[in-house]
Amino acid sequence: MRKIVVLAAVATALLVSACNTIEGAGRDISAAGRAVSNTAKDAKN
């Protein structure tokens, strides 16, 4: 029973960390998109 609890805790920790990693990647991609958009606006003016 103890092994199951430990495995469940480890699995939960991995899932939570994966969500944070994906969220961070989403922010990075969004920031890159804004940079490209701003550069295009600057070039247009």
C-alpha positions as CSV (number, residue, x, y, z in Angstrom):
1,M,0.0,0.0,0.0
2,R,2.8,2.4,0.9
3,K,4.4,1.9,-2.6
4,I,1.1,2.8,-4.3
5,V,0.9,6.0,-2.2
6,V,4.5,6.9,-3.1
7,L,4.0,6.2,-6.8
8,A,0.8,8.3,-6.8
9,A,2.7,11.2,-5.1
10,V,5.5,11.0,-7.7
11,A,3.0,10.8,-10.6
12,T,1.2,13.9,-9.3
13,A,4.5,15.8,-8.9
14,L,5.4,15.0,-12.5
15,L,2.1,16.0,-13.8
16,V,2.2,19.4,-12.0
17,S,5.7,20.1,-13.2
18,A,4.8,19.2,-16.7
19,C,1.9,21.7,-16.6
20,N,4.3,24.4,-15.4
21,T,6.8,23.6,-18.2
22,I,4.1,23.7,-20.9
23,E,2.8,27.0,-19.5
24,G,6.3,28.5,-19.6
25,A,6.7,27.3,-23.2
26,G,3.4,28.9,-24.1
27,R,4.6,32.2,-22.6
28,D,7.9,32.0,-24.6
29,I,6.1,31.3,-27.8
30,S,3.6,34.1,-27.2
31,A,6.5,36.5,-26.5
32,A,8.2,35.5,-29.7
33,G,5.0,36.1,-31.6
34,R,4.7,39.6,-30.1
35,A,8.3,40.4,-31.0
36,V,7.7,39.3,-34.7
37,S,4.5,41.3,-34.8
38,N,6.1,44.4,-33.4
39,T,9.0,44.1,-35.8
40,A,6.6,43.8,-38.7
41,K,4.7,46.9,-37.5
42,D,8.0,48.8,-37.2
43,A,9.1,47.8,-40.7
44,K,5.7,48.9,-42.1
45,N,5.9,52.4,-40.7
